[in-house]
Amino acid sequence: MLGKKRKLGKKIKDIKVGETFTTSSSVEDRDLLMYLGLTDDSNPLYIQHDYASQTPFKRPVVPTVMVFGMVSSIISMHLPGPGSHITHQDLSYPKPVYHYAEIRFNVEVVDVDREEHNLSMQVVGYDEEGDVVIQGTLKVQPPYEPKSMNASSLENFY
């Protein structure tokens, strides 16, 4: 990322209720192993097929925080984009996500509060069968407008 100019995401003045972003993502072994290594999380439900096969899940599941991480990445990189910050989340995970599943995400701006510099966003994620695996709402602060010419240097780290 060094040496690459990065633009900030959409400013609050440019965001409208009803804007959406849709994408798909899947969890591969390397993603799961990196998460488990970083967090020192050794829950057998996430990695041990023999244990998971004896539970109602029948096979290993993806940690819900990893599914939320995919949502967070959508907010940080796409809508509103770089410079934004999630301040509140109210999410449910009605069905587990299994290893290698492809999740289709849809995020939508449902309210814009310019005075408080806040967006309300709705998120829904579906698995390959079309079942909801994550749903809920987020409060997001979109990127702030830089206040000076020098502030544009924040878009680049050299």
N, C-alpha and C positions, 0 to 999 in steps of 0.2 A: 504494500500500500504506500510505502514511501515513494515520493516522487510523482505520485499520481494525484492530479487535482480532483478533489471531491466537492461536489456541490451540496449545499444544504437542501433539505426537502421543501415541500410546499409550506409557505407561510400562511398564517391563519387568515389573512385577508384574501387569500386565493382558494380557500377550501369552502366547499358548499355541501349542505345536507344532501345526501343521496349518492355522493361519490363512493365508488366501490373499487376494490382490487381483489382479483381472484388468481390463485396459483395452486400448484400441487407440490407436494414434498413427500419424500419417503425416508424411512429410518433404515440405514444400512448398519452392518456389524461395526464398522469403524466408528460411526457416530455414537453408537451405544457404548462401545468400549472406551472411547474418549470421555464420555460423560461419567461413566462409572469410575474411571481412573481419576478424573478431576475431583469428584465428590467423595471418593472412597466409599461409595455405596455398593454394598455386596448383597443386596436383597436377592435371595434365591429365586424369587418370582420373576426377576428381570433376566436372569442368565442361566438358570439350571433347568434344563428340559425335564429331567427326571422328577424334580420337585413340582414344577408347574403342571406336569401331566396329572398330578394327583390333586389338583385344585379345580374349582369350577371353571377356571380359565382354560385348562387343558394344555396350554403352551405358554412360553414366556411372553410377558407383556412389556410394552415400552413405558418407562416412567412418565407420569403425567407432566412433570416439569419439563421434560424434553418436548412434549407436544406444545406446551406453552412457549417454549423457546422458539419454536417455528413461528408462532404468532408474533412474538416479540420481534423477530427478524423481519417479518412483513412490515410492522410498524416502523422499525428503524431504517429499513432500506427502501420502502415503496410508498406507503400511505400512512402518515404524511411524508415519511422519509428521514434521511440523515439529519440529526439534530433534535429529533423528537424524543419524548420521554413519557413512559407509562407511569401514571401516578396512582391508579387504582384498577383493580380487576375483580370481577365477579363472574367466575367461570364454573361450569360443571362439565364432567366427563362421563356421559351416560353409558358409553360402551368403551371397553379397553381397545387400545391400539396394539396390534401384534407386530412382531419383527417383520420387516420388509413391506409393511402395508404402505400404500400410497394414500395420502390424505389430501383432499381438495379443500382449500380454505377460501372463504369469502369474508372480507371485512368491509363494513359500510359505515360511513359517517352518518350518525342519526341526529346529532345536535352540534352546533357551533356556538360557543360562548366567547365572543371576542373580548368582552370586558375582563373575564377571568383567564383568558388565553388558554382555553380548554376545549377539547373535543370529546363528545361521547361517541363511541364506536361499538358496533355490534360485530361479533365474530361467530362464525359457524364453520365447523370442519366435518367433512364426510369421508367415510372409508370407501373402499371399492364397491361395496354392496349398497352404498347410498345411505348408510346409517350414520346418524350424528355421533361423533366421537368427542367433540368439544363444542360448547356454545356458551355465550354470555356477553358481557359488556366490559368495555375498557374506558377509562378516562385517560386522555392523552394530551400532553402539551406539545404542540407542533414546534418546529424550530423558531427561535426568536430571530427577528431581523437584526443583522449586525448594525451597530450604531455609528461606525466610523470606517473610513477607508482602510485603516490598519486592521479592522476586524475581519476584512476579507482574507487576511493571512491565516485565519482559523480554518479556512477551507483546505489548507495545505500545511504540512508540518516542516517545511524548510524555511 
